[in-house]
């Protein structure tokens, strides 16, 4: 099978790109041909197909919104990519014409490629499968958060809520453009052109179904993780948070829990500690003389693997719905139980007392109660094994591949 894989970055920037390169490798190992389509960038992995890629916004080689110089051309391009880009449509039609894929598998495209990738593929009579890694089809901000609280006002009262609250980039203009784009896409029926949706979690699948998307097109296929078949049990002496340090990740609640627990309990925080949120949290730790919380900075590769292996368990204190974060799957693969908030997709992923514990969102005392349950090493051992078994079965790459191929074959046949 020949698969056109669409994503707005062709380099690792976060979870979606890790997924992209991992599934690309798996598909190729299974004998399929994978053709990437993305945006030109000096950061991209080398590929012979870059000549087909879309030009960057405003001709600027930037990965993130905040990095762009807001020149007139960049602003016009941003608006176009938010709503519709005829240039991107031409680009994807050209690569489809010259490579003739069997199916188009789309990951992230919002605000960088635009839904013109969907229309372009359908004009070329190709089936389209869209994988969702956040809530952008329902929430202008993508995460159902406002002022660090869960907010579904746009679902209840309409998108005017987003404009009123300046939800996107804290800007009325950016919020207006995003709302206009969502309304335009709905009015011209872009999402009715999609042949299948892939949701990593049951929570997202149900949310889509509740909000007007065709239920028979929505499929739950969990994200996968690689499992070390020789993974050894190792119960360390510290709890671990690792990943992005930003407000929606709720790291402050983990810190406040360990502040109350005292020096008998240790917390290690691994991630980019130069972010605004990380700087604020480090200042809090210093000002309050919290000696049992340690920041390691950003780590990756073998160094990160070692930090995970030497931990006791992992904490995921997110205050937003999440969408099956890689940190949980990697923890499971390393026989580490997880304490996570009882919210969104995390409710379905963590089974209390089996592969970890759930605590009430933003509730420090509830978190402390669960941390103390981890004093029992036999309990940790049992839950670590259960978590490992989940990683080998529910979240295995073979399971993911088989389910994905069923969807590809179905949409190609139909």
N, C-alpha and C positions, 0 to 999 in steps of 0.2 A: 504494500500500500504506500502511496505517496501522500505525505501530510504537509500542508502549509501551516507553519506555527507562527502565530502573530502575537507580538508583545512590544510595548513601546520602549523597552530597553533591551539591548542584547549584551548586557554585562550584568554581573551580580550586584544588585542594590538592596535586595531584601528577600523575603520569603518567596514572592511570586517568581523572581528570577532563579532562585535556587530550584524551585519546582520545574521551571522551564528547561533548564539544562539537564536536570536529572531525568525528566520524562523523555527528553530528546535522546539522551544516551540509551535509555531502556528501549525505546522504539527502534533505534538503530541496531541495538544488540539483537533484537527480535527480527531483523531483516527488512525493516521498513526504511523508506527514504524520507528524511525530514528536511524541509526547506524553510529557513527562517525569513520573516519579514518584520522589519523594525524601523527605527530612525537612525540615520547616520550619526556616528559619534566616534571620537578618538578613543573612547573607553571600550568600545565594542570588542567582543571576541572576533578573531579573524574569520571571515567567511567569503566564499566566492560570490555570494548573493547580495553583498552590500551594495553593489551597483544598482540594485532595484529599490533599495531602502528609501523611505521618505526623507526629505530635507528637514533639518532641525528647525524649531520655531525661531523666526527672526534671524535665521542663519547662525544662531549662537549655539555653541557646543556645551549646553548646560543640561544637567540631569533633573534639577529641582526648580520649582517656581521662584523661590526666593533668590536664586542665582542669576536670573535673567535681568539684563538691563532693559528697562521698560521703554524701549524706543518705539516710535510709531509703527514700524514694521512688525516688531515683536508683539505689540498689543493687538494689531490687526490679525496676526497669525494665531495668537492665543484665542481670540474670539472665534475665529474660523475653526480652529481645532476643537473648540468646546462644542460648537454647533454642528458644523459639517465642513469637510474639506474635499473639494473637487480634485485638488492636486493629489491628495492621498488616494482617492478613488482611482484616478488614472494609474497611479503607481502600483496599486495592488492588482488591478486588472491586467497590467503589463506582465507582472511576475506570474500570474495565473495563466495567461495566454502562452507564455514561453516555457513554463514548467509543467502545466496541466496536472495539478494535484487532484487526488480523489476526494479529499475533505479539507476544510479550513478550520483549524483549531485556534480559537482566539482567547488570549489571556487578558492582559491589561491594554486598554486603548484610550481610556477617557482623558480628555483635555490635551492629549499629545498626538494621537492618530485620528481620533474621532470615529463615530459609528459608520463613517464612509467605508471602513474596511468591511463591514457587514453587507452594505448595499453593493459595493464593488464585487464581492464574492458571489452574491446572489445574481447579479447581472451576468456573471460568467457561468451561471447555472451550476454552482458548486454548493454542496451542503455545508452548513455552518454550525459548529458546536462552540458554545461560549462557556468558559469556566469562570466562576465568580470567586474572588478572594476577599471581597468586602461587600458593603451594602449599597453600592453606588446607584443601583437601579431604583432604589426607594428613598435614599437619603442624599440630599445635595452635598452634605459633608462627608458622606461615605461611612460614618461610624455611629450614627444615632446618638451623638453627644452634643450637649450645649452647656457651657460653663461647667464642664466636667461632671455633668449628670446625664443619665440616659434621657433622651428626648425623642418622642415619636410624633411631635406636633404636625409635621408635614403630612404624615399619614392620616391624622385625625382632622386637621383643619385646612390642609392645602399648603402649597409651597410659599404662600405669602408670609408664612411664619419665618421661613429662612431669610427672606429679604429684610423683614422687620428686625430680626435678631442679628443680622450680619454674620450668619453662621460660617460662610466661606471666607477664610483668610481675614476674618473680622472686618470685611469690606462690603458695603452695600452694593457697589458696582460688581465685584466678583460674585457676590451672592445672586444678583440679578441675572448676570450672564449664565450662571450655572442653572438657574431656574428656567430661563428662556430655553436653554439647550434641552433640558429634560422635557419641557412642554412640546417643543418642536419634534423631538424624537418620538414622543407618544402620539402626537397628532398625525405624523406621516407613517406611523405603524412600523418603525424600524425593528422593534423587538419581536414583532409577529413573523419576521423573516427568519428568525433563528430557529434551527431545526431541533436543537437540544441544549439544555442548560446543565452544567455540571456544578453541583454544590458540595463543598467539602464536609458540610454538616447538615444534620436533620433540621437544626434550628433555622438555617438559611433557607432550606427547601420549603419549610412550612411558612416562613415569612413571605416568600415569593408567592406561594399559593394563596395565602390570605389576602394578597394585595393585587390580584387580578391577572397574574401571569398564568399561562396555560399549564395546568398541573400535570398533564400527561407528557409534557416536554421536560419536566424538571426531574433530575436524577441526583441522588446522593451517592457520591463516590469519595470516601475519605482520602485525605492527603496521605502520602506514604513516608516511611522513614527507612533508612538502611539499618539493618540489625547485625551487630557483630555476634556471630554464632558462638564465639568463644568469650562472650562478655562474662566477667567475673563479678561476683558480689563484693562490694566494698562499702562498709558503712563508715563514713567520715565523721567529723565532729562539727561541721557547719552546714547551715541551710544555705541554699544558693538561689539568687535571682540572676538570670542572665537574659540579655536581649536589649531592645531599645529602651532608653531611659527618657520617657516623655510622660506628660500628665495622665494620659489615658491608661497607662500601664500600672498605675496605682502603687508605685514603689514606696511612696511616702508612708503608706499604711503598714508595709512590712517593717520599715525603719522604726516607726512609732511602737510597733509590737515589741521589737527587740530592745527598744529603749526601756520599756516597762519590764521586760523579762530579766534584764541584768546580765552580768558578765558570764554567767554559767552557760548562756546560749549565744551562739555566734552566727552572724549573717554575713555572707560575701555577696557583693553586687558586681557583676561583670557586664560591661557594656560601655559605649562611648560616654565618658564622663566629662565631656566638654560641652554637652548640650545645655541649654538654659535651665532645664529641669534638673539635670544632674548637678550643676553648679549650685543651684538653690538647695538641693538636698545635702550636698557636702558641707555647705555652710551651716545647715541645721545640725548636722552631726557634730561639727566642731564646736558650735556655740553651746550645745547641750552636753558636751563632754561624754558623748556616747562612744565607749571604747570597744563595743562588741560588734560594730558594723564596719566592714572593710570594703573599699572600692578598689577594683583591680584595673580599671580602664578597659578599653576594647581588647578582646582576645579572639583568636580564630584558630582554625586548624587543630593541630595536635595539642597546642597549649590549652585551648578551650576544652577539648575532650578530656584532658587530664583534670581540669578544674571540676568538670561534671562528675567524673569518676570518683574523685576524692570527697565529694559532698555527701551529706547525709540524706537529704531530700531536696526537692526544688519547690519554690514558691512562685505562683503566678497570680498576683494580686490585682489583676486588671479591673478597671471600673467601666469598661465598655463591653459590648457583646462578644468580641473576638470572633475568630473564624477558624478554629482549630490551629492554634499557633505551633510552629515547628518546635519551640522549646519543650512543649509537653511530649511530643513524639520522640524527640531526641533523649529526653529524660527517661521515658519508658524503655527505650532501646538500651539504656545503660543501667537498667534495674533500679531506677530511682522513682519512688512514689512522689506524687505531686499534691501540694495543697493549693487549691485554686478557689476563686470567688464563685459563688453560686449564681452565675449570670450567663445569659446567651448560650453559646455553643459549649461553654465549659460545663454546664449542667449535664449535658449528654456524655461528655468525655470522661469526667471523673465520677467514679462510683464509690460512694462513701464507704471507707473501711476495706475496700477491695484493692484499688490501685492508687488510693490517696484519700484526701478529705476535701470537702467544700466548706467555705465559711461565708458569712454574710458580707456582702459588698460594703467596703469602707468601714467595717466593724472591727476595730482593733482587738477588742476583748474576745470576739468570736474567733479571730485568727490565733490569738494566744492559746485559747482552749485547744485548737487543733495542733498547734506546735507542741504542746505538752504531751499530746498523745503519741508523738514521735519519740518520746523518751524510751519506749519499749522497743528494743532492737529486734525481738522476735516478730513484732508487728511490722516493722520496717522491712524485714527480710521477706515476710509473706507477701506484703503489698508490692515490693519490688519485683518478685517473681511474677505476680499477676500482671503488673504493668508490662513486663518483658514479654509475656505471652500475648498481650494485646498488640504490642508492636510487631510481633512475628505473624500475627493472623489478621486482625482487623486493619492494621495500618501497614501491611506488607506491600512492597512494590509489585509483586506478582499479582496480588489480589486487585490492586489499583489498575494495573495494565489490562488484566482480563476484563474487568468491568468497563474500562474505557473503550476497548476494542469492540465490545458488544454494542456500545452506543455508536461508534464510527460505522460499523457494518450495517447497523439498522438505518442510519440516516442516508448512507450511500444507496442502500437497497430501495429506500422509499423515494 
